[in-house]
Amino acid sequence: MKKSTRQPQGGKRNPPEYHLCLFVAGDEPNSVIAKASLDRICSEHLDHRFQVEVVDVLKDFRPALEEKVPVTPALVIRGPERRTVIFGNLAETGKILAALQVGGESA
């Protein structure tokens, strides 16, 4: 499991607004694409307001069972009073931004 929180450099640290958990299956092609897509979306659209956890189900499948994630890649978006799951390689940026409620779009 890999966790990373990106915060603005210097100044006060605000708590992450987005808690994202990406379930992948090793270096399977769609998992590699999903990791790259999520990294790009976070860096271009979330302005350091996120915490990312990557779970490789080939190393530990229990978190996927706990989250009821049957296939990979899958992105679980956690926030106050909501949980959204997106399946696939996350290549459709518009759908991801809508699920995150970023850029005036809503889920």
C-alpha positions, 0 to 999 in steps of 0.5 A, spaced: 500 500 500 502 506 498 499 513 501 501 520 499 499 526 501 500 532 497 500 539 500 502 546 498 509 547 499 511 552 505 505 555 509 500 552 513 498 545 512 490 544 510 487 537 511 486 534 504 479 535 501 479 529 497 481 522 499 482 517 493 483 510 494 486 506 487 485 499 487 490 496 481 492 489 479 500 489 479 503 492 473 497 490 468 496 495 463 489 498 465 492 499 472 498 502 469 494 507 465 489 508 471 495 510 476 498 515 470 491 518 469 490 519 477 496 522 477 495 527 472 488 529 474 491 530 481 496 535 479 492 538 474 486 539 477 486 538 485 491 543 487 494 539 492 488 538 496 488 530 496 490 524 499 492 518 495 492 511 497 494 505 492 492 498 493 495 493 489 490 487 490 495 482 488 499 483 494 493 484 499 486 483 496 483 484 503 482 492 502 478 491 496 474 486 499 472 491 505 471 496 500 466 491 496 471 493 490 470 486 485 474 489 479 480 493 478 482 498 476 477 502 481 478 509 484 474 510 491 473 517 492 471 518 499 468 525 502 463 527 507 457 523 507 459 520 500 462 515 497 463 514 489 467 508 486 469 509 478 471 503 475 476 503 469 483 506 467 480 513 469 482 515 462 476 519 461 478 525 465 471 529 464 467 523 468 473 523 474 472 531 475 464 530 475 465 525 480 470 529 484 465 535 483 471 539 480 470 545 475 463 546 476 461 539 474 457 535 479 456 527 479 
